Amino acid sequence: MAYSDTVVTDWIPSWSEDGTDITVPIASFPELTAAEADAVTGDARKIWFAICEQAYASWLATAAADRPEKMVMYKSSSTNVSTGITTHTYQFRFQNEVSAQDVADED
């Protein structure tokens, strides 16, 4: 089966919108806690990490034949053996229509 437009909730659980705002429960991002997402005392780095992890997990959960070809995700990880620190790198690639600067339609 080739990619066909999927609903957002296939990629981000419990996503909703009202025409003005989007709403996503914190629970949609397993790597994120309420404290980390707090608008005043939270940590933007942890929010972005959780978003990237969820996006990539959804990508992996989609059968290769069903993934979009004009949006591709990559993740690489490495661990420094001296410090034990693991570094994750995410790459998102979108093929855009030059005139519209929009994600290109799938064939």
Stockholm file with secondary structure:
# STOCKHOLM 1.0

chainA/1-107         MAYSDTVVTDWIPSWSEDGTDITVPIASFPELTAAEADAVTGDARKIWFAICEQAYASWLATAAADRPEKMVMYKSSSTNVSTGITTHTYQFRFQNEVSAQDVADED
#=GR chainA/1-107 SS CCCCCCCGGGTSTTCEECSSCEECCGGGSTTCCHHHHCTTTCCHHHHHHHHHHHHHHHHHHSCGGGSCSSEEEEEEEEECTTTCCEEEEEEEEECEETTTTEECCCC
#=GC SS_cons         CCCCCCCGGGTSTTCEECSSCEECCGGGSTTCCHHHHCTTTCCHHHHHHHHHHHHHHHHHHSCGGGSCSSEEEEEEEEECTTTCCEEEEEEEEECEETTTTEECCCC
//
